[in-house]
Amino acid sequence: MLIAVVACGLLAFAMLTVQKHQAKPEPVDRAAALRDKGYATTHTRTPRAPHDPYPGKATTGLVVHPQRTVGLYDAPDGKPFAKLSPQEFGDTWLPAIARAGGWLQVMLPSKPNGSTGWVRAGLMSTGHTPYVIRVHLRTTQLELYRDRALVGAWRVAVGAPKTPTPTGRTFVLGQFTDPAQSFSPVILPLGTHSATLDNFGGGPGTVAIHGWTDPKVFGHAVSHGCIRVPREALFQLRQVPIGTLVMIDDS
């Protein structure tokens, strides 16, 4: 089931080591240029966003959080195409994938999948996550790594052929409970979307990692795109910080 993206009771997540920076105001011309720009969220589309140049590459674990609304640019010192909010499912933490001078390129939760944007590094708080989640669709296996050491591996359920789980690198966008759902005590929305369902259950087709009540689904491609995991896997996964990298491949 793709999530409806109704956050009901945000959960605390694993602690990040955070370094605060003094926020500097946007230059006047850039601030004016941002007024008509929409936000990059799981509900929106950012067609002018640069595409992820290395979708199969791991990151350093650097994650960043905007201290306030900041601009997203198509290149360092480039043109703004959207804004980034400090809040989505709680604090917004995004993986940084490149650095150029005083700029950082970050992964975005907006459509199309693989969207990125450049932000001013001085306007961001920084942290580090030692975790990486890897999902292999053909073998229906999820692996959790910490500092490159395997923490655990589990058989999971992935997207059915008509509603496949999208491949590439994405990230844990948030963590929430939804009392209206009985299939999982916690849901971890990702920064990626179904390629075949523009909306589902009232939400924008956001793919998530979540539990499932029937263990018979594990090892099969049966979902609407989400990754259904057993209880012990969900217990481990809910410990990872927001912004943690998720690598999904066809192997």
MDAnalysis code that builds the backbone (N, CA, C; Angstrom):
import MDAnalysis as mda
import numpy as np

u = mda.Universe.empty(753, n_residues=251, atom_resindex=np.repeat(np.arange(251), 3), trajectory=True)
u.add_TopologyAttr("name", ["N", "CA", "C"] * 251)
u.add_TopologyAttr("resid", np.arange(1, 252))
u.add_TopologyAttr("resname", ["MET", "LEU", "ILE", "ALA", "VAL", "VAL", "ALA", "CYS", "GLY", "LEU", "LEU", "ALA", "PHE", "ALA", "MET", "LEU", "THR", "VAL", "GLN", "LYS", "HIS", "GLN", "ALA", "LYS", "PRO", "GLU", "PRO", "VAL", "ASP", "ARG", "ALA", "ALA", "ALA", "LEU", "ARG", "ASP", "LYS", "GLY", "TYR", "ALA", "THR", "THR", "HIS", "THR", "ARG", "THR", "PRO", "ARG", "ALA", "PRO", "HIS", "ASP", "PRO", "TYR", "PRO", "GLY", "LYS", "ALA", "THR", "THR", "GLY", "LEU", "VAL", "VAL", "HIS", "PRO", "GLN", "ARG", "THR", "VAL", "GLY", "LEU", "TYR", "ASP", "ALA", "PRO", "ASP", "GLY", "LYS", "PRO", "PHE", "ALA", "LYS", "LEU", "SER", "PRO", "GLN", "GLU", "PHE", "GLY", "ASP", "THR", "TRP", "LEU", "PRO", "ALA", "ILE", "ALA", "ARG", "ALA", "GLY", "GLY", "TRP", "LEU", "GLN", "VAL", "MET", "LEU", "PRO", "SER", "LYS", "PRO", "ASN", "GLY", "SER", "THR", "GLY", "TRP", "VAL", "ARG", "ALA", "GLY", "LEU", "MET", "SER", "THR", "GLY", "HIS", "THR", "PRO", "TYR", "VAL", "ILE", "ARG", "VAL", "HIS", "LEU", "ARG", "THR", "THR", "GLN", "LEU", "GLU", "LEU", "TYR", "ARG", "ASP", "ARG", "ALA", "LEU", "VAL", "GLY", "ALA", "TRP", "ARG", "VAL", "ALA", "VAL", "GLY", "ALA", "PRO", "LYS", "THR", "PRO", "THR", "PRO", "THR", "GLY", "ARG", "THR", "PHE", "VAL", "LEU", "GLY", "GLN", "PHE", "THR", "ASP", "PRO", "ALA", "GLN", "SER", "PHE", "SER", "PRO", "VAL", "ILE", "LEU", "PRO", "LEU", "GLY", "THR", "HIS", "SER", "ALA", "THR", "LEU", "ASP", "ASN", "PHE", "GLY", "GLY", "GLY", "PRO", "GLY", "THR", "VAL", "ALA", "ILE", "HIS", "GLY", "TRP", "THR", "ASP", "PRO", "LYS", "VAL", "PHE", "GLY", "HIS", "ALA", "VAL", "SER", "HIS", "GLY", "CYS", "ILE", "ARG", "VAL", "PRO", "ARG", "GLU", "ALA", "LEU", "PHE", "GLN", "LEU", "ARG", "GLN", "VAL", "PRO", "ILE", "GLY", "THR", "LEU", "VAL", "MET", "ILE", "ASP", "ASP", "SER"])
u.atoms.positions = np.array([
    [0.848, -1.201, 0.000],
    [0.000, 0.000, 0.000],
    [0.878, 1.243, 0.000],
    [0.630, 2.152, -0.939],
    [1.298, 3.439, -0.904],
    [0.638, 4.289, 0.165],
    [1.408, 5.128, 0.795],
    [0.876, 5.847, 1.944],
    [0.083, 7.067, 1.519],
    [-0.884, 7.403, 2.340],
    [-1.720, 8.565, 2.068],
    [-1.044, 9.856, 2.510],
    [0.078, 9.766, 3.189],
    [0.863, 10.900, 3.643],
    [0.052, 11.811, 4.550],
    [-0.541, 11.212, 5.568],
    [-1.207, 11.976, 6.625],
    [-0.444, 11.674, 7.893],
    [0.400, 12.582, 8.323],
    [1.247, 12.329, 9.485],
    [0.447, 12.499, 10.759],
    [0.308, 11.413, 11.505],
    [-0.474, 11.438, 12.739],
    [0.432, 11.066, 13.891],
    [0.922, 12.043, 14.621],
    [1.774, 11.767, 15.762],
    [3.191, 11.480, 15.334],
    [3.976, 12.506, 15.107],
    [5.349, 12.306, 14.663],
    [6.169, 11.623, 15.734],
    [7.052, 10.716, 15.311],
    [7.884, 9.973, 16.239],
    [9.262, 10.593, 16.326],
    [9.901, 10.416, 17.475],
    [11.292, 10.807, 17.602],
    [12.123, 9.841, 16.783],
    [13.221, 10.327, 16.170],
    [14.062, 9.456, 15.382],
    [15.465, 9.448, 15.956],
    [16.284, 8.532, 15.427],
    [17.639, 8.382, 15.953],
    [18.394, 9.699, 15.893],
    [19.197, 9.950, 16.915],
    [19.864, 11.230, 17.052],
    [20.974, 11.393, 16.018],
    [21.063, 12.582, 15.476],
    [22.144, 12.945, 14.581],
    [23.138, 13.825, 15.344],
    [24.383, 13.764, 14.937],
    [25.360, 14.717, 15.421],
    [25.218, 15.964, 14.572],
    [24.730, 17.048, 15.166],
    [24.339, 18.226, 14.404],
    [25.267, 19.391, 14.710],
    [25.672, 20.067, 13.645],
    [26.471, 21.273, 13.782],
    [25.651, 22.447, 13.269],
    [25.440, 23.438, 14.116],
    [24.633, 24.589, 13.742],
    [25.480, 25.648, 13.048],
    [24.886, 26.276, 12.043],
    [25.514, 27.399, 11.362],
    [24.643, 28.630, 11.561],
    [25.250, 29.790, 11.594],
    [24.498, 31.032, 11.678],
    [23.862, 31.307, 10.318],
    [22.544, 31.363, 10.293],
    [21.852, 31.586, 9.032],
    [22.105, 32.998, 8.529],
    [22.393, 33.104, 7.249],
    [22.590, 34.401, 6.618],
    [21.421, 34.657, 5.672],
    [20.937, 35.892, 5.619],
    [19.795, 36.159, 4.754],
    [20.159, 36.001, 3.282],
    [19.176, 35.583, 2.498],
    [19.385, 35.526, 1.060],
    [19.649, 36.943, 0.541],
    [20.504, 37.100, -0.484],
    [20.631, 38.412, -1.112],
    [19.267, 38.912, -1.561],
    [19.100, 40.223, -1.582],
    [17.794, 40.811, -1.855],
    [17.230, 40.329, -3.181],
    [18.069, 40.281, -4.229],
    [17.547, 39.885, -5.534],
    [17.093, 38.427, -5.517],
    [17.829, 37.560, -4.812],
    [17.435, 36.158, -4.753],
    [16.176, 35.979, -3.910],
    [16.058, 36.728, -2.822],
    [14.860, 36.626, -1.991],
    [13.619, 36.987, -2.812],
    [13.731, 38.051, -3.615],
    [12.613, 38.441, -4.472],
    [12.332, 37.363, -5.510],
    [13.378, 36.724, -6.015],
    [13.205, 35.699, -7.043],
    [12.517, 34.460, -6.509],
    [12.553, 34.258, -5.187],
    [11.950, 33.061, -4.602],
    [10.472, 33.221, -4.303],
    [9.957, 34.428, -4.355],
    [8.585, 34.674, -3.914],
    [7.561, 33.869, -4.697],
    [7.777, 33.669, -5.976],
    [6.798, 32.953, -6.786],
    [7.153, 31.481, -6.960],
    [8.138, 30.993, -6.216],
    [8.560, 29.598, -6.355],
    [7.819, 28.716, -5.350],
    [7.420, 27.526, -5.792],
    [6.757, 26.594, -4.906],
    [7.758, 25.787, -4.105],
    [7.235, 25.016, -3.153],
    [8.085, 24.191, -2.301],
    [8.318, 22.822, -2.938],
    [9.492, 22.279, -2.701],
    [9.813, 20.915, -3.113],
    [9.450, 19.987, -1.966],
    [8.339, 19.272, -2.098],
    [7.873, 18.342, -1.077],
    [7.441, 17.049, -1.758],
    [7.038, 16.078, -0.961],
    [6.545, 14.828, -1.533],
    [5.251, 15.026, -2.309],
    [4.578, 16.161, -2.128],
    [3.321, 16.445, -2.823],
    [3.520, 17.200, -4.130],
    [4.719, 17.680, -4.419],
    [4.907, 18.602, -5.537],
    [5.821, 18.027, -6.614],
    [5.841, 18.703, -7.753],
    [6.698, 18.342, -8.876],
    [7.654, 19.498, -9.161],
    [8.921, 19.171, -9.400],
    [9.934, 20.190, -9.679],
    [10.622, 19.842, -11.004],
    [9.968, 20.142, -12.122],
    [10.506, 19.717, -13.422],
    [11.847, 20.347, -13.779],
    [12.187, 21.473, -13.167],
    [13.459, 22.123, -13.481],
    [14.597, 21.666, -12.578],
    [14.316, 20.739, -11.684],
    [15.361, 20.274, -10.769],
    [16.391, 19.438, -11.523],
    [17.685, 19.618, -11.220],
    [18.701, 18.750, -11.825],
    [18.468, 17.303, -11.417],
    [18.709, 16.383, -12.345],
    [18.525, 14.960, -12.051],
    [19.754, 14.424, -11.334],
    [19.530, 13.453, -10.463],
    [20.609, 12.815, -9.719],
    [21.655, 12.265, -10.696],
    [22.891, 12.761, -10.648],
    [23.888, 12.327, -11.641],
    [24.466, 10.944, -11.380],
    [24.387, 10.446, -10.155],
    [24.981, 9.153, -9.811],
    [24.003, 8.324, -8.975],
    [22.910, 7.839, -9.588],
    [21.862, 7.174, -8.810],
    [22.278, 5.854, -8.170],
    [23.425, 5.295, -8.565],
    [23.869, 4.048, -7.969],
    [25.025, 4.198, -7.009],
    [25.351, 5.432, -6.641],
    [26.530, 5.688, -5.817],
    [26.144, 5.991, -4.367],
    [26.894, 5.421, -3.439],
    [26.665, 5.719, -2.019],
    [27.169, 7.126, -1.698],
    [26.652, 7.709, -0.636],
    [27.087, 9.031, -0.196],
    [28.031, 8.894, 0.996],
    [28.506, 10.027, 1.479],
    [29.386, 10.022, 2.657],
    [28.617, 9.905, 3.962],
    [27.298, 10.018, 3.902],
    [26.478, 10.026, 5.113],
    [26.145, 11.419, 5.605],
    [26.652, 12.449, 4.918],
    [26.333, 13.827, 5.301],
    [24.870, 14.115, 5.000],
    [24.136, 14.612, 5.984],
    [22.751, 15.026, 5.813],
    [22.607, 16.457, 6.311],
    [21.658, 17.191, 5.712],
    [21.533, 18.608, 6.033],
    [20.079, 18.969, 6.295],
    [19.907, 19.988, 7.109],
    [18.580, 20.460, 7.517],
    [18.518, 21.968, 7.344],
    [17.557, 22.496, 6.574],
    [17.429, 23.952, 6.425],
    [16.920, 24.580, 7.718],
    [17.609, 25.612, 8.188],
    [17.212, 26.268, 9.426],
    [15.950, 27.101, 9.246],
    [15.649, 27.445, 8.019],
    [14.420, 28.163, 7.667],
    [14.162, 27.882, 6.195],
    [13.152, 28.479, 5.610],
    [12.908, 28.302, 4.186],
    [14.097, 28.830, 3.392],
    [14.620, 27.991, 2.496],
    [15.773, 28.381, 1.676],
    [15.463, 28.106, 0.218],
    [16.257, 28.719, -0.649],
    [16.100, 28.527, -2.080],
    [16.802, 27.275, -2.571],
    [16.225, 26.667, -3.606],
    [16.843, 25.556, -4.320],
    [17.231, 26.063, -5.702],
    [18.477, 25.792, -6.095],
    [19.022, 26.337, -7.328],
    [19.442, 25.215, -8.268],
    [19.467, 25.513, -9.559],
    [19.806, 24.484, -10.544],
    [21.303, 24.253, -10.671],
    [22.108, 25.100, -10.036],
    [23.563, 24.981, -10.046],
    [24.103, 25.944, -8.994],
    [25.342, 25.793, -8.556],
    [25.919, 26.795, -7.662],
    [25.873, 28.180, -8.316],
    [25.330, 29.143, -7.588],
    [25.131, 30.497, -8.131],
    [24.237, 30.488, -9.367],
    [23.374, 29.475, -9.462],
    [22.502, 29.350, -10.623],
    [21.149, 30.006, -10.403],
    [20.139, 29.487, -11.107],
    [18.802, 30.049, -11.042],
    [17.944, 29.268, -10.050],
    [17.161, 29.978, -9.228],
    [16.276, 29.267, -8.291],
    [15.093, 28.654, -9.027],
    [14.708, 27.443, -8.602],
    [13.551, 26.804, -9.227],
    [12.500, 26.385, -8.199],
    [12.840, 26.405, -6.906],
    [11.891, 25.996, -5.866],
    [12.420, 26.444, -4.515],
    [11.612, 26.191, -3.483],
    [12.009, 26.475, -2.112],
    [11.995, 25.187, -1.307],
    [12.744, 25.198, -0.220],
    [12.839, 24.040, 0.662],
    [12.399, 24.451, 2.052],
    [11.450, 23.704, 2.619],
    [10.930, 24.005, 3.946],
    [11.716, 23.250, 5.009],
    [11.861, 23.808, 6.191],
    [12.545, 23.091, 7.263],
    [11.717, 21.956, 7.863],
    [10.424, 21.843, 7.502],
    [9.550, 20.841, 8.099],
    [8.826, 20.020, 7.034],
    [8.911, 18.699, 7.158],
    [8.062, 17.759, 6.425],
    [8.150, 16.429, 7.158],
    [7.059, 15.940, 7.696],
    [7.085, 14.786, 8.609],
    [8.022, 15.077, 9.788],
    [8.019, 16.271, 10.316],
    [9.010, 16.682, 11.297],
    [10.110, 17.455, 10.587],
    [11.284, 17.524, 11.185],
    [12.395, 18.247, 10.568],
    [12.793, 17.598, 9.243],
    [13.064, 18.427, 8.245],
    [13.520, 17.965, 6.942],
    [15.025, 17.734, 6.972],
    [15.435, 16.486, 6.760],
    [16.856, 16.133, 6.630],
    [17.056, 15.463, 5.275],
    [18.012, 15.968, 4.502],
    [18.243, 15.482, 3.150],
    [19.692, 15.050, 2.973],
    [19.947, 13.991, 2.201],
    [21.337, 13.594, 1.928],
    [22.027, 14.606, 1.014],
    [23.251, 14.961, 1.341],
    [24.074, 15.792, 0.464],
    [24.878, 14.864, -0.441],
    [24.875, 15.146, -1.750],
    [25.546, 14.259, -2.701],
    [26.733, 14.916, -3.395],
    [26.890, 16.230, -3.243],
    [28.026, 16.915, -3.867],
    [28.234, 18.251, -3.169],
    [29.443, 18.769, -3.282],
    [29.793, 20.080, -2.720],
    [30.576, 20.865, -3.756],
    [30.301, 22.160, -3.847],
    [31.043, 23.048, -4.735],
    [31.153, 24.402, -4.050],
    [32.337, 24.689, -3.502],
    [32.510, 25.939, -2.777],
    [31.573, 26.005, -1.596],
    [30.774, 27.061, -1.523],
    [29.828, 27.226, -0.426],
    [28.460, 26.639, -0.715],
    [28.388, 25.703, -1.649],
    [27.119, 25.119, -2.045],
    [27.115, 23.609, -1.825],
    [25.917, 23.065, -1.544],
    [25.728, 21.628, -1.413],
    [24.594, 21.193, -2.336],
    [24.793, 20.065, -3.023],
    [23.716, 19.473, -3.810],
    [23.030, 18.423, -2.958],
    [21.697, 18.513, -2.856],
    [20.939, 17.617, -1.984],
    [19.888, 16.867, -2.794],
    [19.511, 15.700, -2.301],
    [18.407, 14.946, -2.883],
    [17.091, 15.537, -2.400],
    [16.065, 15.477, -3.263],
    [14.780, 16.094, -2.952],
    [13.670, 15.047, -2.892],
    [12.603, 15.336, -2.144],
    [11.467, 14.408, -2.055],
    [10.421, 14.616, -3.130],
    [10.603, 15.586, -4.009],
    [9.592, 15.937, -4.997],
    [9.696, 15.065, -6.244],
    [8.618, 15.055, -7.024],
    [8.647, 14.423, -8.338],
    [9.329, 15.368, -9.323],
    [9.973, 14.847, -10.374],
    [10.165, 13.429, -10.694],
    [11.211, 12.783, -9.787],
    [11.189, 11.445, -9.711],
    [12.186, 10.748, -8.913],
    [13.584, 11.119, -9.379],
    [14.493, 11.193, -8.416],
    [15.866, 11.565, -8.733],
    [16.100, 13.062, -8.795],
    [15.135, 13.858, -8.336],
    [15.317, 15.315, -8.335],
    [16.337, 15.728, -7.279],
    [17.140, 16.720, -7.622],
    [18.115, 17.283, -6.688],
    [18.069, 18.801, -6.785],
    [18.778, 19.454, -5.902],
    [18.889, 20.901, -5.949],
    [20.115, 21.358, -5.178],
    [20.563, 22.557, -5.470],
    [21.720, 23.136, -4.784],
    [21.250, 24.144, -3.745],
    [21.831, 24.094, -2.560],
    [21.500, 25.009, -1.468],
    [22.787, 25.649, -0.958],
    [22.642, 26.807, -0.317],
    [23.795, 27.447, 0.314],
    [24.142, 26.697, 1.602],
    [25.371, 26.214, 1.687],
    [25.791, 25.415, 2.840],
    [25.663, 26.191, 4.140],
    [25.868, 27.487, 4.109],
    [25.825, 28.298, 5.319],
    [24.442, 28.443, 5.914],
    [23.413, 28.035, 5.167],
    [22.039, 28.126, 5.663],
    [21.527, 26.791, 6.202],
    [22.418, 25.811, 6.282],
    [22.005, 24.469, 6.665],
    [22.693, 24.013, 7.943],
    [21.940, 23.275, 8.780],
    [22.550, 22.494, 9.840],
    [23.006, 21.173, 9.229],
    [24.074, 20.616, 9.754],
    [24.601, 19.385, 9.181],
    [24.628, 18.272, 10.217],
    [24.525, 17.050, 9.740],
    [24.607, 15.875, 10.597],
    [25.184, 14.720, 9.802],
    [25.311, 13.588, 10.436],
    [25.859, 12.405, 9.765],
    [25.072, 11.184, 10.185],
    [24.744, 10.355, 9.209],
    [24.124, 9.070, 9.497],
    [25.081, 7.959, 9.083],
    [25.337, 6.994, 9.963],
    [26.237, 5.895, 9.615],
    [25.537, 4.762, 8.869],
    [24.223, 4.892, 8.645],
    [23.436, 3.798, 8.083],
    [23.247, 3.928, 6.574],
    [23.080, 2.792, 5.918],
    [22.623, 2.701, 4.533],
    [21.647, 1.527, 4.460],
    [20.513, 1.751, 3.801],
    [19.530, 0.686, 3.570],
    [19.617, 0.289, 2.099],
    [19.759, -1.007, 1.830],
    [19.795, -1.516, 0.454],
    [18.635, -2.481, 0.242],
    [17.947, -2.300, -0.879],
    [16.813, -3.154, -1.221],
    [17.076, -3.765, -2.591],
    [17.020, -5.095, -2.679],
    [17.235, -5.824, -3.922],
    [15.899, -6.414, -4.362],
    [15.379, -5.928, -5.483],
    [14.015, -6.261, -5.876],
    [13.862, -7.696, -6.376],
    [14.789, -8.190, -7.187],
    [14.633, -9.537, -7.740],
    [14.696, -10.586, -6.638],
    [15.624, -10.401, -5.694],
    [15.766, -11.375, -4.604],
    [14.915, -11.020, -3.394],
    [14.174, -9.927, -3.492],
    [13.276, -9.448, -2.424],
    [13.985, -9.441, -1.069],
    [15.141, -8.835, -1.029],
    [15.904, -8.767, 0.214],
    [16.234, -7.323, 0.567],
    [16.065, -7.008, 1.833],
    [16.472, -5.710, 2.375],
    [17.637, -5.919, 3.322],
    [18.657, -5.053, 3.202],
    [19.841, -5.125, 4.053],
    [20.043, -3.782, 4.733],
    [20.383, -3.826, 5.998],
    [20.698, -2.623, 6.761],
    [22.167, -2.663, 7.156],
    [22.889, -1.586, 6.800],
    [24.305, -1.487, 7.121],
    [24.539, -0.309, 8.063],
    [25.483, -0.471, 8.960],
    [25.960, 0.617, 9.804],
    [27.476, 0.642, 9.708],
    [28.028, 1.791, 9.291],
    [29.475, 1.905, 9.072],
    [29.982, 0.765, 8.193],
    [29.218, 0.454, 7.148],
    [29.529, -0.563, 6.131],
    [29.465, -1.989, 6.656],
    [29.107, -2.177, 7.905],
    [28.954, -3.520, 8.466],
    [27.480, -3.905, 8.422],
    [27.202, -5.145, 8.037],
    [25.825, -5.596, 7.922],
    [25.194, -5.753, 9.303],
    [24.097, -5.046, 9.527],
    [23.338, -5.153, 10.777],
    [22.338, -6.284, 10.692],
    [21.668, -6.403, 9.530],
    [20.675, -7.445, 9.358],
    [20.190, -7.501, 7.930],
    [19.649, -8.662, 7.535],
    [19.087, -8.844, 6.198],
    [17.779, -9.616, 6.339],
    [16.767, -9.202, 5.569],
    [15.432, -9.789, 5.690],
    [14.779, -9.944, 4.323],
    [13.983, -10.989, 4.165],
    [13.127, -11.108, 2.991],
    [11.948, -10.160, 3.179],
    [11.616, -9.439, 2.115],
    [10.574, -8.422, 2.185],
    [9.632, -8.604, 1.000],
    [8.552, -7.846, 0.986],
    [7.660, -7.786, -0.174],
    [7.910, -6.472, -0.903],
    [7.925, -6.529, -2.227],
    [8.183, -5.337, -3.043],
    [7.045, -5.154, -4.046],
    [7.179, -4.139, -4.892],
    [6.115, -3.814, -5.821],
    [5.805, -4.913, -6.820],
    [4.525, -5.095, -7.111],
    [4.082, -6.051, -8.117],
    [4.510, -5.562, -9.508],
    [4.513, -6.446, -10.512],
    [4.957, -6.046, -11.852],
    [4.230, -4.829, -12.418],
    [2.943, -4.682, -12.123],
    [2.198, -3.535, -12.646],
    [2.363, -2.283, -11.789],
    [2.878, -2.432, -10.581],
    [3.114, -1.284, -9.689],
    [4.491, -1.459, -9.041],
    [5.552, -1.404, -9.836],
    [6.882, -1.749, -9.321],
    [7.439, -0.720, -8.350],
    [8.298, -1.191, -7.478],
    [9.064, -0.297, -6.613],
    [10.128, 0.392, -7.457],
    [10.218, 1.724, -7.432],
    [11.202, 2.420, -8.268],
    [12.626, 2.154, -7.800],
    [13.535, 2.034, -8.756],
    [14.945, 1.818, -8.438],
    [15.684, 3.152, -8.344],
    [16.943, 3.072, -7.906],
    [17.770, 4.261, -7.749],
    [18.021, 4.559, -6.294],
    [18.666, 5.673, -6.029],
    [18.917, 6.034, -4.635],
    [17.890, 7.050, -4.171],
    [17.429, 6.848, -2.969],
    [16.479, 7.743, -2.335],
    [16.868, 7.835, -0.863],
    [15.925, 8.196, 0.000],
    [16.281, 8.407, 1.401],
    [15.046, 8.331, 2.275],
    [15.288, 8.139, 3.562],
    [14.200, 8.131, 4.544],
    [13.767, 9.569, 4.772],
    [12.544, 9.887, 4.370],
    [12.038, 11.257, 4.450],
    [11.437, 11.576, 5.809],
    [10.918, 10.561, 6.494],
    [10.282, 10.823, 7.782],
    [9.921, 9.523, 8.475],
    [9.177, 9.667, 9.553],
    [8.733, 8.523, 10.334],
    [7.485, 8.945, 11.091],
    [6.373, 8.207, 10.902],
    [5.159, 8.603, 11.592],
    [4.270, 7.401, 11.862],
    [3.335, 7.596, 12.762],
    [2.296, 6.608, 13.021],
    [0.991, 7.121, 12.436],
    [0.142, 6.188, 12.037],
    [-1.167, 6.538, 11.486],
    [-2.205, 5.626, 12.136],
    [-2.960, 6.130, 13.116],
    [-3.949, 5.303, 13.809],
    [-5.016, 4.721, 12.890],
    [-5.176, 5.298, 11.689],
    [-6.184, 4.790, 10.760],
    [-5.734, 3.508, 10.069],
    [-4.425, 3.169, 10.208],
    [-3.897, 1.971, 9.571],
    [-3.580, 0.925, 10.635],
    [-3.811, -0.335, 10.280],
    [-3.530, -1.418, 11.219],
    [-2.372, -2.294, 10.771],
    [-1.830, -2.038, 9.577],
    [-0.824, -2.938, 9.029],
    [0.582, -2.677, 9.539],
    [0.838, -1.519, 10.158],
    [2.197, -1.215, 10.588],
    [2.174, -0.217, 11.744],
    [2.939, -0.460, 12.805],
    [2.964, 0.486, 13.926],
    [3.704, 1.777, 13.603],
    [4.531, 1.754, 12.569],
    [5.236, 2.953, 12.143],
    [5.459, 2.861, 10.638],
    [5.442, 4.001, 9.971],
    [5.628, 4.080, 8.523],
    [6.804, 5.016, 8.239],
    [7.687, 4.593, 7.342],
    [8.839, 5.391, 6.949],
    [8.685, 5.803, 5.485],
    [8.127, 6.982, 5.212],
    [8.028, 7.440, 3.824],
    [9.421, 7.709, 3.256],
    [9.586, 7.426, 1.974],
    [10.853, 7.656, 1.287],
    [10.728, 8.852, 0.339],
    [11.840, 9.307, -0.147],
    [11.844, 10.443, -1.066],
    [11.673, 10.022, -2.510],
    [10.814, 9.026, -2.777],
    [10.580, 8.543, -4.134],
    [9.120, 8.184, -4.286],
    [8.659, 8.064, -5.538],
    [7.238, 7.873, -5.831],
    [7.023, 6.753, -6.834],
    [5.830, 6.203, -6.795],
    [5.448, 5.196, -7.781],
    [5.496, 5.790, -9.180],
    [5.982, 4.984, -10.124],
    [6.020, 5.429, -11.519],
    [4.706, 5.160, -12.228],
    [3.824, 4.375, -11.613],
    [2.567, 3.991, -12.270],
    [1.325, 4.539, -11.582],
    [1.445, 4.965, -10.327],
    [0.309, 5.513, -9.592],
    [0.605, 6.962, -9.216],
    [-0.102, 7.891, -9.835],
    [0.114, 9.311, -9.529],
    [-0.410, 9.670, -8.151],
    [-1.383, 8.907, -7.663],
    [-1.906, 9.133, -6.318],
    [-2.437, 7.808, -5.803],
    [-2.535, 7.726, -4.483],
    [-3.043, 6.500, -3.869],
    [-3.519, 6.823, -2.465],
    [-4.719, 6.421, -2.138],
    [-5.241, 6.614, -0.795],
    [-5.313, 8.068, -0.367],
    [-5.441, 8.972, -1.326],
    [-5.505, 10.389, -1.000],
    [-4.159, 11.077, -0.970],
    [-3.065, 10.317, -1.144],
    [-1.728, 10.903, -1.153],
    [-1.126, 10.897, -2.542],
    [0.145, 11.352, -2.679],
    [0.758, 11.527, -3.992],
    [1.503, 10.306, -4.516],
    [1.231, 9.118, -3.995],
    [1.938, 7.931, -4.462],
    [3.328, 7.799, -3.888],
    [3.544, 8.347, -2.688],
    [4.844, 8.242, -2.030],
    [5.118, 6.790, -1.636],
    [6.307, 6.302, -1.982],
    [6.716, 4.953, -1.600],
    [7.215, 4.989, -0.161],
    [6.936, 3.923, 0.588],
    [7.344, 3.871, 1.987],
    [7.846, 2.483, 2.341],
    [8.549, 2.422, 3.448],
    [8.893, 1.159, 4.103],
    [7.953, 1.025, 5.298],
    [7.302, -0.126, 5.417],
    [6.405, -0.319, 6.549],
    [6.229, -1.808, 6.831],
    [5.638, -2.117, 7.962],
    [5.389, -3.505, 8.327],
    [4.187, -4.079, 7.604],
    [3.910, -5.370, 7.877],
    [2.744, -6.012, 7.288],
    [2.292, -7.130, 8.216],
    [0.987, -7.342, 8.268],
    [0.436, -8.291, 9.230],
    [0.516, -9.744, 8.761],
    [0.593, -9.975, 7.459],
    [0.609, -11.349, 6.933],
    [2.016, -11.700, 6.464],
    [2.743, -12.562, 7.157],
    [4.127, -12.884, 6.775],
    [4.232, -13.638, 5.458],
    [3.115, -14.127, 4.908],
    [3.167, -14.862, 3.651],
    [3.579, -13.986, 2.464],
    [3.489, -12.656, 2.615],
    [3.844, -11.773, 1.496],
    [5.349, -11.641, 1.322],
    [6.110, -11.922, 2.365],
    [7.547, -11.691, 2.293],
    [8.195, -12.659, 1.308],
    [9.059, -12.095, 0.454],
    [9.670, -12.879, -0.604],
    [8.929, -12.789, -1.923],
    [7.912, -11.907, -1.998],
    [7.091, -11.824, -3.208],
    [6.930, -10.369, -3.661],
    [6.656, -10.208, -4.954],
    [6.401, -8.890, -5.538],
    [4.896, -8.689, -5.605],
    [4.323, -8.108, -4.561],
    [2.862, -8.056, -4.433],
    [2.320, -6.684, -4.012],
    [3.161, -5.733, -3.710],
    [2.676, -4.468, -3.159],
    [2.367, -3.468, -4.272],
    [1.852, -2.306, -3.864],
    [1.611, -1.208, -4.803],
    [2.868, -0.371, -5.034],
    [4.001, -0.828, -4.548],
    [5.272, -0.118, -4.725],
    [6.035, 0.026, -3.433],
    [5.323, -0.031, -2.303],
    [5.992, 0.082, -1.011],
    [6.775, -1.186, -0.686],
    [7.641, -1.080, 0.293],
    [8.468, -2.191, 0.751],
    [7.919, -2.641, 2.090],
    [7.331, -3.842, 2.116],
    [6.736, -4.391, 3.332],
    [7.793, -5.242, 4.033],
    [7.999, -4.994, 5.305],
    [9.082, -5.664, 6.022],
    [8.542, -6.386, 7.249],
    [9.236, -7.438, 7.710],
    [8.814, -8.125, 8.931],
    [9.052, -7.265, 10.170],
    [8.436, -7.670, 11.262],
    [8.459, -6.884, 12.494],
    [9.884, -6.602, 12.978],
    [10.753, -7.631, 12.953],
    [12.115, -7.427, 13.467],
    [12.898, -6.444, 12.602],
    [12.631, -6.435, 11.288],
    [13.287, -5.470, 10.409],
    [12.799, -4.055, 10.715],
    [11.489, -3.906, 10.904],
    [10.931, -2.588, 11.198],
    [11.492, -2.038, 12.499],
    [11.689, -2.893, 13.488],
    [12.270, -2.454, 14.761],
    [13.655, -1.872, 14.540],
    [14.456, -2.512, 13.698],
    [15.805, -2.009, 13.415],
    [15.756, -0.734, 12.573],
    [14.883, -0.711, 11.577],
    [14.842, 0.408, 10.650],
    [14.353, 1.698, 11.300],
    [13.494, 1.579, 12.297],
    [13.001, 2.798, 12.928],
    [14.072, 3.469, 13.791],
    [15.235, 2.834, 13.939],
    [16.333, 3.433, 14.674],
    [17.190, 4.361, 13.806],
    [17.049, 4.274, 12.479],
    [17.950, 5.032, 11.605],
    [17.509, 6.492, 11.541],
    [18.451, 7.405, 11.390],
    [18.100, 8.826, 11.316],
    [17.353, 9.177, 10.040],
    [16.534, 10.211, 10.113],
    [15.907, 10.763, 8.926],
    [17.027, 11.276, 8.007],
    [16.857, 11.054, 6.707],
    [17.886, 11.436, 5.744],
    [18.791, 10.274, 5.347],
    [18.646, 9.135, 6.021],
    [19.478, 7.969, 5.709],
    [19.253, 7.533, 4.262],
    [20.349, 7.192, 3.585],
    [20.303, 6.779, 2.187],
    [19.643, 5.418, 2.029],
    [18.816, 5.284, 0.987],
    [18.172, 4.010, 0.626],
    [18.517, 3.729, -0.839],
    [19.190, 2.600, -1.083],
    [19.599, 2.213, -2.427],
    [18.714, 1.047, -2.876],
    [18.001, 1.225, -3.992],
    [17.082, 0.200, -4.492],
    [17.560, -0.217, -5.886],
    [17.790, -1.527, -6.084],
    [18.265, -2.020, -7.376],
    [17.482, -3.238, -7.814],
    [17.757, -3.693, -9.047],
    [17.030, -4.810, -9.646],
    [17.650, -6.173, -9.347],
    [18.695, -6.206, -8.555],
    [19.364, -7.487, -8.325],
    [18.572, -8.391, -7.385],
])
